[in-house]
């Protein structure tokens, strides 16, 4: 029996009460922050939610041949790799990560881009799950029966450099930057060596941390206030960050509020600042 999903997030209580559902797939979407020297998840003694599957954003679900980190896979490759994890068209997917809410919305956004609707983010992630003393287990390798997952690509959910460049002078679009204000204003260095400081011209700063409270999303009322302050006229929103990870946190917030015209700039600041001749503001 499929689980009914009404919002893009669920509580740990909801997940605990539905752990036994045969259609449920729990994805551990943990990845280290870019500011952490190691970009590898250490599995020795790693704990996870009971029954979870590790969804490797870096090694399996990013294009290893791309110029920039965390580049989305082609629809065909994404479909194949999801099938290899045993994901089906009638699965209900819950994404979480070890930092509360950090990289799990990126996976949520990937599936939305690929046209899959029955997916949610676990509010508060693994810390909230552990806080409630819900069942955990050590990370373990699993053998999967191939799934029948299918992609229905939603091109409007992703933006590329040419799209963002065009949006700079478009009064109907706001470019919203999820990086810290220090990075946006060039008062902090970029975590990637040699990357230029600054921001995309005419973009707006909304650090992803400002829509979170102790690893959980702020209330819907709080989100309404935050988004209405930056977008009082309900214009189309393009979210950007360092490499598309935390931009997806803002996309999740927008989705909760019913802001349908929103997308993520996949290359984000890393691609923009690495591309010659593009304008930069500081």
C-alpha angles and dihedrals in degrees: 000000000000120000118239113240116197102164136029092249135052133191126245087246090059092049093047091052091051100041093115097054111123093217094053120110119183116201122200099211097178120153129161120257115261089245090063113092095224115063093190128095110231109221098189105113091350112155126214141179110281109274096009125150120216111241104201106209095178104043105025110020102042128072105260091197096053122110093233133050123263094013111171119254122245112269091249094052093044090053093050095048092048090051088052088059091055095253116157135195089251096046122122108220127203116190124201140160138201095250098061100250115359118102100010093081088057089061091044088053092047091057092045089052088052091052099254111140107178096080133109141178120239106239109232092009123214096340091059091045091053092044088060091048092237119164118291135174138189116271111271136181114246136201113225136205105229112260131218097233113158131197124229099182117220104202093184091068095067132058132196132203094270090052093051092046089054091047093058091080096032112108091198095062134063121202108212121197117210096192122106118283089245092059091042092051095041093242092116126051121247112255090232112079115248096009114138120248126236139059143270111280115263092011123137127229117235109154110213089231089067092070092049133077118194093335095314132097115262117249119285090249091054091048090052090055094047096048095041090055093057096033110028092156094052095239126171112282129215112192122208136172134149101309106345099277104106092029083071090059088061090045088055091052091050092049091053088055093049095249097153099177098075133117142170126242098226099202092040121171095337092061095037095051092043094053115090121236096018114131119252130191123203 
